[in-house]
Amino acid sequence: MASIPLHDAPRAAPRRTRSRGGDEPAGIAGARLLGFGSLAIPLSGAGLPLTLFVPQVYASHFGLSLATIGFIFFLGRFWDVAADPIVGMLSDRTRTRFGRRRPWIAAGGALFGIGAALLFFPPAHIPTAYLADALFVFYAGWTMIEIPFSAWAGELSAHYHERTRIVTYQQTMRALGLLLVLILPTLIDQWRPADGVLKLHAAGVFILLTLPPALLLSLGVIGEPAAPARPAQRTGAWRAATLIFRDRLLLRVLASDVAVTAGQSIRAGLIAFFCVSYMGLPQWASGLYLLQFVFGVAAGPIWLAIGRRLGKRETAIAGELAQAAINVALLAVFPDMLWLLIALAVAQGLTQGSGNLMLRAMVADVADAHELRTGHNRTGLFFSVFSLASKSGPALGIGIALPVLAWLGFQPRGASAPAALEALKYVFALGPAVAHIISASLIWRFPIDQTRHAAIRAALEARGTPRPGAFPA
């Protein structure tokens, strides 16, 4: 394991005490983690309306051309991606009496709120530049919250399983945000289905109502760990890229996450086509997605319990293989078998966050190994790169699946030939299955388990690196 200098680390893991967390000391109180993780609700709740409602309403109601909207969103996403590592590196180097991550999250929260108000409550008549300006502010605020927020979560504990528990609370709040923001448009569909502006406003109300209390809770319920005695080395773009591509463990986690999110995006992007064109059930297109998220909220604690017993690597592999099997089972679904499609949607909801959860928790472990090897803490940078991987996966999945479907003859409008509908089912089932198998294979022999991580942390402490765990009120 050349990438983890265990010659610096003691071979025997330090003593542990029995607790509710297994063989680790008792962790942060669940109520405090709920408060800390609540910031994920407005963040995740903003992502889905941004994709579902903003392009459609700005085109149909405000008269912007689809080409213009597509170009603006492309530039906005490019800006978002470029800003991630910049914010990650700068937050690693920030030193204030309020902490490293707090100032970024507070400033980002203000920008995020302004951007959401501009996007979801536009004036009656807007110039073309309005959408571009609103997206610029919105994405800037989002990045300034998301990257430091993820890095802070990774630094809250030095314990292997406690890190998984912290991320579980975050991921559960993310799933809850997606579920809650989907409820309002679903109700409006039953009442005023053609009113896109109302759906846009409803999403904006949800974001602006949940953001202020979430910011106060996240910034106030848990103190930041002490900053490393040795600040992160100033890193330019080329140096940062070199560090990332030299860290093989980080690359494996990133590649695995790209595969996970690519598989999930194929399923999400094709589920409406599958329900409408193959099953002949357009009324179930939104309902199945909502049902999946309902069970996704319940899945976090289940996978946390499995992770405590098996470890992160084994749990991530088990979750990915389970999702692959569920997607392959879609091949057994035929138009008169709605019951089986519903059952598989429930199963998908119960497994959908397993890989995302474990891989996110593994990033902090990889950052510890990097710090032991180099002497520099780059947790924020590592989480910013993980964010890039999570954003590139959906683009890769849809970018492959839709052209393949078109090549196979599927027509989203009008009637498709029976062979094209069968092709739709096979891409919908096997595309995600292959992606989840690839994800599992990439971390099959991942070396950092609980014992190895305890040795890394002990070596860091021996060097004088502060151990997370004790926080101000």
C-alpha positions as CSV (number, residue, x, y, z in Angstrom):
1,M,0.0,0.0,0.0
2,A,2.5,2.6,-1.2
3,S,-0.2,5.3,-1.1
4,I,-0.6,4.9,2.7
5,P,2.6,5.2,4.6
6,L,1.8,2.8,7.4
7,H,5.4,2.5,8.4
8,D,4.6,5.8,10.2
9,A,1.6,4.3,11.9
10,P,1.4,1.9,14.8
11,R,0.4,-1.6,13.8
12,A,-2.0,-2.1,16.6
13,A,-5.2,-0.2,16.6
14,P,-5.8,1.9,19.7
15,R,-8.2,0.7,22.4
16,R,-11.8,1.3,21.8
17,T,-14.8,1.4,24.2
18,R,-18.1,-0.3,23.7
19,S,-21.0,2.0,23.0
20,R,-24.2,2.4,21.0
21,G,-21.9,2.8,17.9
22,G,-20.3,-0.6,18.3
23,D,-16.6,-0.5,19.3
24,E,-16.2,3.2,19.1
25,P,-16.8,5.9,21.7
26,A,-20.3,7.4,21.7
27,G,-20.6,10.0,19.0
28,I,-22.4,13.3,18.5
29,A,-26.0,13.4,19.7
30,G,-28.5,12.6,17.0
31,A,-30.5,15.8,17.6
32,R,-27.4,17.9,16.9
33,L,-26.6,16.0,13.7
34,L,-30.2,16.5,12.5
35,G,-29.8,20.2,13.1
36,F,-26.4,20.2,11.3
37,G,-27.6,18.2,8.4
38,S,-30.8,20.2,7.9
39,L,-28.9,22.5,5.5
40,A,-29.1,19.6,3.0
41,I,-32.9,20.1,2.8
42,P,-33.0,23.4,0.9
43,L,-29.9,22.5,-1.1
44,S,-31.3,19.2,-2.4
45,G,-34.8,20.7,-2.7
46,A,-33.4,23.4,-5.1
47,G,-31.8,20.9,-7.5
48,L,-34.8,19.1,-8.8
49,P,-37.0,22.2,-9.6
50,L,-34.0,23.8,-11.3
51,T,-34.1,20.9,-13.8
52,L,-37.8,20.2,-14.0
53,F,-39.5,23.7,-14.0
54,V,-37.0,26.5,-14.7
55,P,-36.2,25.6,-18.4
56,Q,-39.9,24.8,-19.2
57,V,-41.4,27.9,-17.6
58,Y,-38.7,30.3,-18.9
59,A,-39.4,29.0,-22.4
60,S,-43.2,28.7,-22.4
61,H,-44.1,31.6,-20.2
62,F,-41.3,34.1,-20.6
63,G,-40.5,33.4,-24.2
64,L,-36.8,32.5,-24.0
65,S,-35.7,30.1,-26.8
66,L,-34.7,26.6,-25.9
67,A,-31.3,27.2,-27.5
68,T,-30.7,30.3,-25.4
69,I,-31.8,28.5,-22.2
70,G,-29.6,25.5,-23.0
71,F,-26.6,27.7,-23.6
72,I,-27.1,29.6,-20.4
73,F,-27.5,26.4,-18.4
74,F,-24.3,25.1,-20.0
75,L,-22.4,28.2,-19.0
76,G,-23.9,28.1,-15.5
77,R,-22.9,24.5,-15.0
78,F,-19.4,25.2,-16.3
79,W,-19.1,28.1,-13.8
80,D,-20.4,25.8,-11.0
81,V,-17.9,23.1,-11.9
82,A,-15.0,25.6,-12.1
83,A,-15.8,27.2,-8.8
84,D,-15.9,23.9,-6.8
85,P,-12.1,23.3,-6.4
86,I,-11.5,27.0,-5.9
87,V,-13.9,27.2,-3.0
88,G,-12.5,23.9,-1.6
89,M,-8.9,25.1,-1.7
90,L,-9.8,28.5,-0.2
91,S,-11.9,27.1,2.6
92,D,-9.0,24.8,3.5
93,R,-6.8,27.8,4.0
94,T,-9.3,30.1,5.7
95,R,-8.5,31.1,9.3
96,T,-11.0,33.2,11.2
97,R,-12.2,33.2,14.8
98,F,-15.5,31.9,13.4
99,G,-13.8,28.9,11.9
100,R,-12.7,27.8,8.4
101,R,-16.1,26.6,7.0
102,R,-18.6,28.8,8.7
103,P,-17.8,32.1,6.9
104,W,-18.1,30.5,3.5
105,I,-21.4,28.8,4.4
106,A,-22.9,32.0,5.8
107,A,-21.9,34.1,2.8
108,G,-23.0,31.3,0.4
109,G,-26.3,31.2,2.2
110,A,-27.0,34.8,1.5
111,L,-26.1,34.4,-2.2
112,F,-28.0,31.2,-2.5
113,G,-31.2,32.9,-1.1
114,I,-30.8,35.9,-3.5
115,G,-30.2,33.6,-6.4
116,A,-33.3,31.4,-5.5
117,A,-35.5,34.5,-5.2
118,L,-34.3,35.7,-8.7
119,L,-34.8,32.3,-10.3
120,F,-38.1,31.2,-8.9
121,F,-39.8,34.6,-8.7
122,P,-38.8,36.4,-11.9
123,P,-40.6,39.6,-12.9
124,A,-43.3,39.6,-15.6
125,H,-40.9,40.7,-18.3
126,I,-37.3,39.6,-18.3
127,P,-34.3,40.3,-20.6
128,T,-32.3,37.4,-21.8
129,A,-29.4,38.2,-19.5
130,Y,-31.7,37.9,-16.4
131,L,-31.6,34.1,-16.4
132,A,-27.8,34.1,-16.8
133,D,-27.3,36.6,-14.0
134,A,-29.7,34.7,-11.7
135,L,-27.9,31.4,-12.3
136,F,-24.5,32.9,-11.7
137,V,-25.6,34.1,-8.2
138,F,-27.5,30.9,-7.5
139,Y,-24.6,28.5,-8.4
140,A,-22.0,30.7,-6.6
141,G,-24.0,30.5,-3.4
142,W,-24.7,26.8,-3.8
143,T,-21.0,26.0,-4.2
144,M,-20.0,28.2,-1.2
145,I,-22.4,26.2,0.9
146,E,-22.0,22.7,-0.5
147,I,-18.2,22.3,-0.5
148,P,-17.4,23.6,3.0
149,F,-20.5,21.9,4.4
150,S,-19.3,18.5,3.1
151,A,-15.8,19.1,4.3
152,W,-17.0,20.2,7.7
153,A,-19.0,16.9,8.0
154,G,-15.9,14.9,7.1
155,E,-13.9,16.7,9.9
156,L,-16.5,16.3,12.7
157,S,-15.1,12.9,13.8
158,A,-11.9,11.0,13.5
159,H,-13.8,7.7,14.0
160,Y,-14.4,5.3,11.1
161,H,-18.1,4.4,11.8
162,E,-19.0,7.8,13.3
163,R,-18.1,9.4,9.9
164,T,-20.6,7.1,8.2
165,R,-23.2,8.1,10.8
166,I,-22.7,11.8,10.2
167,V,-22.9,11.4,6.4
168,T,-26.1,9.2,6.9
169,Y,-27.8,12.1,8.6
170,Q,-26.8,14.4,5.8
171,Q,-27.9,12.0,3.1
172,T,-31.2,11.4,4.9
173,M,-31.8,15.2,5.0
174,R,-31.0,15.3,1.3
175,A,-33.6,12.6,0.5
176,L,-36.1,14.4,2.7
177,G,-35.6,17.6,0.8
178,L,-36.1,15.9,-2.5
179,L,-39.3,14.2,-1.2
180,L,-40.8,17.4,0.3
181,V,-40.1,19.6,-2.8
182,L,-41.8,16.9,-5.0
183,I,-45.0,16.9,-3.0
184,L,-46.0,20.5,-3.9
185,P,-45.8,20.1,-7.7
186,T,-47.6,16.7,-7.4
187,L,-50.5,18.4,-5.6
188,I,-50.6,21.2,-8.1
189,D,-50.8,18.7,-10.9
190,Q,-54.1,17.5,-9.5
191,W,-55.4,21.0,-9.2
192,R,-53.9,23.2,-11.9
193,P,-51.6,20.9,-14.0
194,A,-50.9,23.5,-16.7
195,D,-49.8,26.2,-14.3
196,G,-46.0,26.0,-14.6
197,V,-45.4,29.4,-12.9
198,L,-47.3,28.3,-9.8
199,K,-45.0,25.2,-9.6
200,L,-42.0,27.5,-10.0
201,H,-43.2,29.8,-7.2
202,A,-44.1,26.8,-4.9
203,A,-40.5,25.5,-5.3
204,G,-39.1,29.0,-4.5
205,V,-41.3,29.3,-1.4
206,F,-40.0,25.9,-0.2
207,I,-36.4,26.9,-0.6
208,L,-36.7,30.4,1.0
209,L,-38.7,29.1,3.9
210,T,-36.3,26.2,4.7
211,L,-33.0,28.0,4.1
212,P,-32.9,30.5,7.1
213,P,-33.7,28.0,9.9
214,A,-31.4,25.4,8.3
215,L,-28.5,27.9,8.1
216,L,-29.0,28.9,11.8
217,L,-29.1,25.3,12.9
218,S,-26.2,24.1,10.8
219,L,-23.9,27.0,11.8
220,G,-24.9,26.9,15.5
221,V,-25.6,23.4,16.8
222,I,-22.0,22.0,16.4
223,G,-18.7,23.8,16.7
224,E,-16.0,23.4,14.1
225,P,-13.0,21.2,14.9
226,A,-9.7,23.0,15.5
227,A,-7.9,23.8,12.3
228,P,-4.7,21.8,11.6
229,A,-1.6,23.3,13.1
230,R,-0.1,23.3,9.7
231,P,-2.4,25.2,7.2
232,A,-3.1,23.6,3.9
233,Q,-0.3,24.4,1.3
234,R,-1.2,27.0,-1.2
235,T,-2.1,25.1,-4.3
236,G,-2.5,26.4,-7.8
237,A,-4.8,24.7,-10.3
238,W,-2.1,22.6,-12.0
239,R,-0.7,21.5,-8.6
240,A,-4.2,20.6,-7.4
241,A,-4.8,18.5,-10.5
242,T,-1.4,16.8,-10.0
243,L,-2.2,16.0,-6.4
244,I,-5.6,14.5,-7.3
245,F,-4.3,12.3,-10.2
246,R,-1.4,11.0,-8.0
247,D,-3.8,9.9,-5.3
248,R,-4.9,6.5,-6.5
249,L,-7.3,5.9,-3.6
250,L,-9.1,9.2,-4.3
251,L,-9.3,8.4,-8.0
252,R,-10.9,5.0,-7.2
253,V,-13.5,6.6,-4.9
254,L,-14.2,9.3,-7.6
255,A,-14.5,6.8,-10.4
256,S,-16.9,4.7,-8.3
257,D,-19.1,7.7,-7.6
258,V,-19.2,8.7,-11.3
259,A,-20.4,5.2,-12.1
260,V,-23.0,5.3,-9.3
261,T,-24.5,8.7,-10.3
262,A,-24.3,7.7,-14.0
263,G,-26.5,4.7,-13.3
264,Q,-28.9,6.7,-11.2
265,S,-29.2,9.4,-13.9
266,I,-30.0,6.8,-16.5
267,R,-32.8,5.4,-14.4
268,A,-34.1,8.9,-13.5
269,G,-33.9,10.1,-17.1
270,L,-35.7,7.2,-18.6
271,I,-38.3,6.4,-16.0
272,A,-40.9,8.7,-17.6
273,F,-40.2,7.3,-21.1
274,F,-40.6,3.8,-19.7
275,C,-43.9,4.5,-17.9
276,V,-45.4,6.5,-20.8
277,S,-44.2,4.6,-23.9
278,Y,-43.6,1.1,-22.7
279,M,-46.0,0.6,-19.8
280,G,-48.7,2.9,-21.2
281,L,-49.1,4.5,-17.7
282,P,-48.3,8.2,-18.0
283,Q,-50.1,8.9,-14.7
284,W,-47.5,6.8,-12.9
285,A,-44.4,8.7,-14.2
286,S,-44.2,11.1,-11.3
287,G,-45.8,8.8,-8.7
288,L,-43.1,6.1,-9.1
289,Y,-40.3,8.7,-8.7
290,L,-42.0,10.1,-5.6
291,L,-42.5,6.6,-4.2
292,Q,-38.8,5.8,-4.7
293,F,-37.9,8.9,-2.7
294,V,-40.3,8.1,0.2
295,F,-38.5,4.8,0.8
296,G,-35.2,6.5,0.1
297,V,-35.7,8.6,3.3
298,A,-36.1,5.4,5.3
299,A,-33.0,3.8,3.7
300,G,-30.3,5.9,5.4
301,P,-30.5,4.3,8.9
302,I,-30.7,0.8,7.4
303,W,-27.5,1.3,5.5
304,L,-25.8,2.9,8.5
305,A,-26.6,-0.2,10.5
306,I,-25.2,-2.4,7.7
307,G,-22.1,-0.2,7.5
308,R,-21.4,-0.6,11.2
309,R,-21.5,-4.4,10.9
310,L,-19.7,-4.8,7.5
311,G,-17.6,-1.7,7.0
312,K,-17.8,1.0,4.4
313,R,-16.2,-0.9,1.5
314,E,-18.2,-4.1,2.0
315,T,-21.5,-2.1,2.5
316,A,-20.9,0.0,-0.7
317,I,-20.2,-3.1,-2.7
318,A,-23.3,-4.9,-1.3
319,G,-25.5,-1.9,-2.0
320,E,-24.2,-1.5,-5.6
321,L,-24.7,-5.2,-6.4
322,A,-28.2,-5.1,-4.9
323,Q,-29.1,-2.2,-7.1
324,A,-27.6,-4.0,-10.1
325,A,-29.9,-7.0,-9.4
326,I,-33.0,-4.8,-9.0
327,N,-32.3,-3.1,-12.3
328,V,-31.8,-6.5,-14.1
329,A,-35.1,-7.6,-12.6
330,L,-36.8,-4.8,-14.6
331,L,-36.4,-7.1,-17.6
332,A,-39.2,-9.2,-16.2
333,V,-41.6,-6.3,-16.2
334,F,-44.2,-6.2,-18.9
335,P,-47.0,-3.7,-19.6
336,D,-49.6,-5.6,-17.5
337,M,-47.3,-6.0,-14.5
338,L,-47.6,-2.6,-12.7
339,W,-47.4,-4.4,-9.3
340,L,-43.8,-5.7,-10.1
341,L,-42.7,-2.2,-11.3
342,I,-44.0,-0.7,-8.0
343,A,-42.2,-3.4,-6.0
344,L,-38.9,-2.7,-7.8
345,A,-39.4,1.0,-7.3
346,V,-39.7,0.4,-3.6
347,A,-36.6,-1.8,-3.6
348,Q,-34.7,0.8,-5.6
349,G,-35.7,3.5,-3.0
350,L,-34.4,1.3,-0.2
351,T,-31.0,0.8,-1.9
352,Q,-30.5,4.0,-3.9
353,G,-28.4,5.9,-1.4
354,S,-26.1,3.1,-0.3
355,G,-23.2,3.8,-2.6
356,N,-23.5,7.6,-2.4
357,L,-23.5,7.4,1.4
358,M,-20.5,5.1,1.9
359,L,-18.4,6.7,-0.9
360,R,-18.9,10.2,0.6
361,A,-17.9,8.9,4.0
362,M,-14.8,7.3,2.5
363,V,-13.5,10.6,1.1
364,A,-12.7,11.8,4.6
365,D,-10.7,8.6,5.3
366,V,-8.8,9.1,2.0
367,A,-8.0,12.7,3.1
368,D,-6.6,11.4,6.3
369,A,-4.3,9.1,4.4
370,H,-3.2,11.9,2.1
371,E,-2.5,14.1,5.2
372,L,-0.3,11.4,6.7
373,R,1.6,11.0,3.5
374,T,2.1,14.7,2.6
375,G,1.7,16.6,5.9
376,H,-1.1,18.8,4.5
377,N,-4.8,18.8,5.2
378,R,-6.8,19.1,1.9
379,T,-10.2,17.8,3.0
380,G,-12.0,20.7,1.4
381,L,-10.2,20.2,-1.9
382,F,-11.0,16.4,-1.8
383,F,-14.7,17.0,-1.2
384,S,-14.8,19.6,-4.0
385,V,-13.4,17.1,-6.4
386,F,-15.9,14.5,-5.1
387,S,-18.6,17.1,-5.9
388,L,-17.3,17.4,-9.5
389,A,-17.5,13.6,-9.9
390,S,-21.1,13.6,-8.6
391,K,-21.9,16.2,-11.2
392,S,-20.2,14.5,-14.1
393,G,-21.8,11.2,-13.5
394,P,-25.4,12.3,-14.5
395,A,-24.0,14.1,-17.6
396,L,-22.2,10.9,-18.6
397,G,-25.2,8.6,-18.0
398,I,-27.7,10.7,-19.9
399,G,-25.2,11.6,-22.5
400,I,-24.7,7.9,-23.4
401,A,-28.3,6.6,-22.8
402,L,-30.3,9.0,-24.9
403,P,-28.1,8.8,-28.1
404,V,-28.1,5.0,-27.7
405,L,-31.9,5.0,-27.5
406,A,-32.2,7.3,-30.6
407,W,-29.8,5.0,-32.5
408,L,-32.0,2.0,-31.6
409,G,-35.1,3.7,-33.0
410,F,-37.0,4.9,-30.0
411,Q,-39.2,8.0,-30.6
412,P,-40.2,10.0,-27.5
413,R,-43.0,11.6,-29.6
414,G,-45.4,9.4,-31.5
415,A,-45.4,5.7,-31.8
416,S,-42.2,3.6,-31.7
417,A,-41.8,0.2,-33.2
418,P,-42.1,-2.8,-30.8
419,A,-38.4,-3.5,-31.2
420,A,-37.6,0.1,-30.2
421,L,-39.8,-0.2,-27.1
422,E,-37.9,-3.4,-26.1
423,A,-34.7,-1.5,-26.6
424,L,-36.0,1.1,-24.2
425,K,-36.6,-1.5,-21.6
426,Y,-33.2,-3.1,-22.0
427,V,-31.4,0.3,-21.8
428,F,-33.5,1.3,-18.8
429,A,-32.7,-2.0,-17.0
430,L,-29.2,-2.9,-18.1
431,G,-27.6,0.6,-18.3
432,P,-27.9,1.3,-14.5
433,A,-27.1,-2.4,-13.7
434,V,-23.8,-2.2,-15.6
435,A,-22.9,1.1,-14.0
436,H,-23.5,-0.2,-10.5
437,I,-21.4,-3.3,-11.2
438,I,-18.5,-1.1,-12.4
439,S,-18.9,1.0,-9.2
440,A,-18.6,-2.1,-7.0
441,S,-15.6,-3.4,-9.0
442,L,-13.7,-0.1,-8.6
443,I,-13.7,-0.4,-4.8
444,W,-13.5,-4.2,-4.5
445,R,-10.1,-4.2,-2.9
446,F,-10.1,-0.7,-1.4
447,P,-7.5,-0.9,1.4
448,I,-8.7,1.5,4.1
449,D,-10.9,-0.5,6.6
450,Q,-11.6,0.4,10.2
451,T,-8.3,-1.1,11.5
452,R,-6.2,0.6,8.9
453,H,-8.0,3.9,9.4
454,A,-7.4,3.7,13.2
455,A,-3.7,3.3,12.5
456,I,-3.6,6.3,10.2
457,R,-5.4,8.5,12.8
458,A,-3.0,7.4,15.6
459,A,0.0,8.3,13.4
460,L,-1.5,11.7,12.7
461,E,-2.1,12.3,16.4
462,A,1.5,11.3,17.1
463,R,2.5,14.1,14.7
464,G,0.4,16.6,16.6
465,T,-2.7,16.8,14.2
466,P,-5.7,17.8,16.3
467,R,-8.2,15.0,16.7
468,P,-11.8,16.0,15.9
469,G,-14.4,15.2,18.5
470,A,-14.7,18.0,21.2
471,F,-16.6,21.0,20.1
472,P,-17.8,24.2,21.6
473,A,-21.5,24.5,22.3
